[in-house]
Amino acid sequence: MISQWSDDEAAACGDDPLELRVYTSRLIGQEPDLVLHGGGNTSVKADVSNPFGETEEILYVKGSGWDLETIETAGFAPVRKDVLLKMAGLERLSDSEMVRLQRSAMIDPSAPTPSVEAILHAIIPFRFVDHTHADAVVTITNTPNGIERIGEIYGDRIFIVPYVMPGFELAREVYNMTRDIDWHQFEGLILLNHGVFTFGDDARSSYERMIQIVAEAEHYLDAHAPWDDDREVEAEEDLDGLARLRRSVSRHAGAAMIARSDTRPTAVAFSMRDDMRDIATRGPLTPDHVIRTKSVPLVAESDPDDEVIAYVDQYREYFDRHTDGNLTCLDPAPRWIVRPGAGTVALGRNNHDAGIVADLVAHTTRAIERAEALGGWEALEESDLFEVEYWELEQAKLARVGTLPVLSGKVALVTGAASGIGRACVNHLRAAGACVSALDVREEVLHVFEEWDDVLTLVCDVTDHGDVGDAVASTVRRFGGLDIVVSNAGIFLPSESIAEMSAETWDRSLAVNLSGHRNVIQKCVPFLELGIDPAVVIIGSKNVVAPGPGVAAYSVAKAGLVQLARVATLELAGAGIRVNVLHPNDVFDTGIWTDEVLESRAAHYGMDVEEYRTRNLLGVEIMSSDVAAMAVAMAGPLFSRTTGAQVAIDGGNDRTI
C-alpha cells in the first residue's frame, strides 16, 4: 500500500480543514484493504464562531450512513468537543444514551448522526484522526501471538488497546489508559481484533501514517504468509444445488434472497482445504462484520434443506446461550456459505447487500488463510461477537426498518429486453426490487442497462435451444436462482395474405412468436420449480381473439402461444408456478410503430395520428410502461392466488369485448 496523496488535489481544497478531511477520507475509502462498505471513520477538529460571537471547538466526525469512498462535507457531523470529553469522563453510559447526547451536542441538528467512535476521536489530541479496519493489521492480531507480532513490527511506536466493544466502552477504556501518556511518542493506536487509529495535526501526516502502518503489516505478511492469487483450480458447478440452497435460506430468512457465487480460484481453493470446516467457522475478520455476515458461515456439503435447518437450529441455540431475555432474535438464516469444491456464496436481501457480503467474505477468507500460515486463525470469543450482533443500537434499528420493495430478493428473466415492452419490464422489475437477466437477440441489449449491477445483459436468440439454456444458466450463476419469467420476445412481419404468404414468413413467425416461448419456458422450469413464489408472464396479443387480414402468421403464432400458456398453467400449478398472459394492443412506443407506420394506419382509418393513438373505448394511449406495470403486478403478491388468467392492456377494444 502506498500513499495516494497529491499536492495538486490537496491544494484545490485550500485551507479549509473540512475539505481536506473529505479529500483524505476518500483516499482511505478507495482502498478496500483499509475499509469496506461504510467501515472506518475519520474526523477533524476546528474552531467555529457561534451566533453569540463565542469560539467553540467542533469535532467534525463521519456521520452514520456515509461511506468514506464517496463522503462529502455534508457527511460529517459537527459535535461540540467539550461535551464529548465530558462524556468520556462518565463512569457508565449506554450506547443509546451516548447517541442521544452526541446528537444534542451537534451544532447542526439536520446533520447525520455522529459515528459511535466520536468520543474516541475527541480524546485523541490531534486535529486529524483516521480509523480503519485494515485487513493486514487485523489479520496479524487475529493469531495466538498477535500482540508479540505487532511489537515485532512496530516496536514502541504504537499504542496497543486490547479488544473492547466499540462505542462508549471502547472510548472509556482508551480514556482511562491514556490519561497520563504523551501522545506524541506514538504514531497510532492498534485496537486488537478491530483496527487502527492514526492522527496528526495536518491531513497528510495522519493519512500517510495510516498508509505506513498498514504497509508495514502487509510487508510482514508477505514475508511470513505470502498470498497466491494465481492458484489453478476450477469450481465444480452445481447450479441446481445453488438454487436449492438459495430457496432454503430464503424460506428461513422469511424473504427472498439474492445468492452471489464466488467461483474464483482463491475461493474454490479455500473451499477445498482439508481444515476448511474448522477454520471457516471460528469467526469473522472484525466483529462489526457479524451485522452483515453473522458469526459463522454454513458449510454445505450434502442436502441443502437439511443443512440449512441444522444451521438455523444452531443459530437459535447460540442466541439462547447469550440473550438476556430482552432481545429480539434476528432471522436465523446464514449469510454466507462455503461449498466444498465450488467456492463461496454470499446472500443478501438485494443485490447490493449480497455484494457487500461477497466482498467481506473474500477479504475474510484471505485473512483466515494468511493467519493460518502465521500460526492459526483466532477470532474473538462467541460472546463478544454476539454482543456486537445484538448491539442495542442495531436492535433499535429493527423497529425502524422500512418496507422493502415488493420484489426485493427476487430474480427475473425478460426476453426481448432491448426495447419496447421488454425494456420497460426490466426497468419496472428492477424498480420493484428484483435482479433481472435481460435477454435480446440484438447486441444493443448489452449497452442499454450497462450501468446497473443488478441487471445481467445477454445476447440470446430464443429460437436457439443452446442460447436459451446458456442464458438461464448464466442467470442462476449470477443471482442464485430464478423466480420470474417475462416471455416477451416477438416479431411482427410485414403483412401478407394467406394466398401470397411465403414459407419463410410463416416459419419465422412460428419460430419466434411460438417456439421461442416454448424454449424459454422449457429451460426455465427446472429452476422456477426451485424458485420463490415463481411466476411466468407471457406477452400475447389482441390478435389472439381479434385477428386481422394479412397477419395470419402472427395471429396463428400468438393463438398457439395462448394455448401453450394454458397447458403450462395446468402442468406447472403443482410446482406452485403461476402462468398468466397479457394481451397488449396498439402500444405505440415500441419499435414497430414508426412515424411512417402510424401515419399510414391512421390514414387507413380516416383519422389523424392523435385520434388513432387513442382509438380505444377509454380514449387513452397505451404505453410500454402500462404493460410492464401489469407484468410486475402479475409476478408479485397481488396475483399470488391467480394463474391461467388472460388480461387485456388495450384501453378497451370493441372487437375483443
Secondary structure, 3 states (H helix, E strand, C coil): CCCCCCHHHHHCCCCCHHHHHHHHHHHHHCCCCCCCCCCCEEEEEEEEECCCCCEEEEEEEEECCCCCCCCCHHHEEEEEHHHHHHHHCCCCCCHHHHHHHHHHCECCCCCCCECCCHHHHHHCCCCEEEEECCHHHHHHHCCCCHHHHHHHHHCCCEEEECCCCCCHHHHHHHHHHCCCCCHHHCCEEEECCCEEEEEECCHHHHHHHHHHHHHHHHHHHHHHCCCCCCCCCCCCCCHHHHHHHHHHHHHHHCCCCEEEEECCHHHHHHHCCCCHHHHHCCCCCCHHHHHHHCCCCEECCCCHHHHHHHHHHHHHHHHHHHCCCCCCCCCCCCCEEEECCCEEEEEECCHHHHHHHHHHHHHHHHHHHHHHHHCCCCCCCHHHHHHHHCCHHHHHHHCCCCCCCCCCCCEEEEECCCCHHHHHHHHHHHHCCCEEEEEECCCCHHHHCCCCCCEEEEECCCCCHHHHHHHHHHHHHHHCCCCEEEECCCCCCCCECCCCCCHHHHHHHHHHHHHHHHHHHHHHHHHHCCCCCCEEEEECCHHHCCCCCCEHHHHHHHHHHHHHHHHHHHHHHHHCCEEEEEEECCECCCCCCCHHHHHHHHHHCCCCHHHHHCCCCCCCCECHHHHHHHHHHHHCHHHCCCCCCEEEECCCCCCCC
